[in-house]
Amino acid sequence: MKYIDISKKLEKLKVFWVEDLKILDNNYDKSKISKWKDLWYINSIIKWFYVYWNLDINQNILYFISNKIYSPSYISLESALNYYWIIPEQTYSIIWVSTNKTIDFKTQFWLFSYKKIKTEFFWWYKIVSIQDTKYLIAELEKALIDYFYLKPTIKNINDIEWLRWNKELLKEKLDFKKLEKYTNTINSKTISRKINLLLKYINNDTNSIY
């Protein structure tokens, strides 16, 4: 099968991998990949994964791509906090959590960073659908728990203050009952302690330092 015969299907997929090509092309052989790359019909993301040549690369597409190439995974940590405007700075990489091993993919589009989390902690994310793309992202409450779970350097309220998170938006956006529920479900003394530090920070109670 020629490229022109499957180009519309690839355009609709946006992100595809070798197995997709094998399904679409009964006469698939790996030499076609090199040829199509040389002709700029497709662009490589990482090994075995590709995007359609004229795909408009924006933030939603980056989220979509990085969710596709390494799963199961969902956006969390600084990237999720930036999504919710808790931190204003755009992160230099898109940070995910996954039940797979910790790994970074430096691509021509962006740096995709995945942090390993326990399978039993892989919950409380949502699906974001924009036009014809979908990706997973942590709920705000879970993004905070993931952050404290994966950041052992946070030890006292001064460390929380140093992060300079937006207190007013945290007060406005956080579901405190949900945060309490998730924290209790995780059942970690360390995370509970850090969440208490966060609550002191939000309420401007900086007198008591753990």
Secondary structure as UniProt FT lines:
FT   HELIX           3..13
FT   STRAND          15..17
FT   HELIX           18..24
FT   TURN            26..27
FT   HELIX           31..38
FT   TURN            39..40
FT   STRAND          42..46
FT   TURN            47..48
FT   STRAND          49..52
FT   TURN            53..54
FT   HELIX           59..69
FT   STRAND          73..75
FT   HELIX           77..83
FT   TURN            84..85
FT   STRAND          93..98
FT   STRAND          103..106
FT   STRAND          111..116
FT   HELIX           119..121
FT   STRAND          125..130
FT   TURN            131..132
FT   STRAND          133..138
FT   HELIX           140..150
FT   TURN            152..153
FT   HELIX           157..163
FT   HELIX           167..173
FT   HELIX           176..186
FT   HELIX           189..202
FT   TURN            203..204
//
